[in-house]
Amino acid sequence: MSECRDLAFHVQEHHFTCSQIDDVLQTLGLRIIKLDASPEQLSKYRSAFQKDSAAISLQRWAQLEEKNPDLFAGMIQFWVQKDG
C-alpha cells in the first residue's frame, strides 16, 4: 500500500526522466550500484544491450524507454553510492 500511496498520491511527487536522474547523480557525485527492475524490464534491457549484464546505465535505460514509452509505468528503485 505504501508504494501505491507514494506513486499515486504523494504531495511532493516529481517525475524524472532517466537522463534527468543521471544529471542529478553526476552533479552530486553519485553512481548507481543497483537498479531494481521487473523481469520483463530486465529482459528487454538485456535483449537490447547484451554486453551490459549490470543493467545500471541510465543512458541505455533512456534509449530503451524511448522505444518503449510504457517501460517505466511504475516506480523504479535504485541504490547509489558516492564516487571514489
C-alpha positions in Angstrom: 0.0 0.0 0.0 2.9 2.3 0.7 4.2 2.2 -2.9 0.7 2.9 -4.2 0.4 6.0 -1.9 3.9 7.2 -2.9 3.2 6.6 -6.6 -0.3 8.0 -7.0 -0.9 10.4 -4.1 2.4 11.8 -2.9 2.1 15.6 -2.2 5.6 16.3 -3.5 5.7 13.9 -6.4 8.2 14.7 -9.2 8.6 12.9 -12.5 12.1 12.5 -13.7 13.5 11.0 -16.9 16.5 8.7 -16.8 18.6 11.5 -18.3 17.5 13.9 -15.6 18.3 11.4 -12.9 21.7 10.8 -14.4 22.4 14.5 -14.5 21.4 14.8 -10.8 23.6 11.9 -9.8 26.6 13.3 -11.7 26.1 16.7 -10.1 26.0 15.1 -6.6 29.0 12.8 -7.3 26.9 9.6 -7.0 26.7 6.5 -9.1 24.2 3.8 -9.3 25.2 0.4 -7.8 21.9 -1.4 -8.2 18.7 -0.8 -10.1 15.6 -2.9 -9.3 13.6 -3.6 -12.4 11.0 -6.2 -13.2 12.0 -9.4 -15.0 10.2 -8.1 -18.1 12.1 -4.8 -18.0 15.4 -6.6 -17.5 14.7 -8.9 -20.3 14.1 -6.0 -22.7 17.2 -4.3 -21.5 19.4 -7.4 -21.9 18.0 -8.1 -25.3 18.9 -4.6 -26.4 22.3 -4.4 -24.6 23.6 -7.9 -24.5 27.1 -7.0 -23.3 25.8 -5.0 -20.3 24.9 -7.6 -17.6 24.9 -5.0 -14.8 21.9 -3.1 -16.4 22.6 0.1 -14.5 23.4 2.5 -17.3 20.8 5.3 -17.2 21.7 6.4 -20.7 20.9 2.9 -22.0 17.7 2.8 -20.0 16.7 6.1 -21.5 17.3 4.7 -25.0 15.2 1.7 -24.2 12.4 3.9 -22.8 12.3 6.0 -26.0 11.5 2.8 -27.9 9.1 1.5 -25.1 7.3 4.5 -23.6 5.4 2.4 -21.1 8.6 0.7 -19.8 8.5 2.6 -16.5 4.8 2.8 -15.8 5.5 2.2 -12.2 8.2 3.2 -9.7 11.8 2.1 -10.2 14.1 1.9 -7.2 17.8 2.2 -7.3 20.7 2.4 -4.9 23.6 4.9 -5.3 26.9 5.5 -3.6 29.4 8.3 -3.6 32.0 8.1 -6.3 35.5 7.4 -5.1 
